Amino acid sequence: MTLITPAAKSLKSSTNDGKIFEEAIQIAYETAMDGLGATKKMIPQHGKQVAHREKSFGLQDPGATVGMLIIRTIANHILGNTLQY
């Protein structure tokens, strides 16, 4: 949820603002990347990482990483593999 919800809202907002779909996808991808980076500053509240709360601080959330891979794959398919990682 840390990155999928903001990316979806960004996509909806961009298309409502009249941006072309490809540009909206790019913006949603960038929003998701920001969300992924933000997970490094969070302490886990759920899942397996809870047992390692302090050790997990500063690390990317594994679930968010999977979400990012899904979003990146979809965006790359739409944009023709033009995303910069």
Phi, psi and omega in degrees: 000336183299330181236334182290315180296312177298324179295318179295317178296321178296317179298314180296315181297316181296317179291324176295331178279359176091009178290149176294154187303318181298320178292320178297320177296317179299316180295318178298319178298315180296323176297318178296320178298320177298318178298321179296316178297326181294335181294340179292339182262005183255150174260128184303140179245342184220163173081191185294333183288346181302324180294343183236041187313300185293324179293333182279341180299132181094353178254149176295137178291127182299321179294320177293326178297318178296315177302320179295320179297322178294311180298317180297319179297315179297313181298318179296323178297316180289320185269358179076043177056045181254000182289142174266133182267000000 
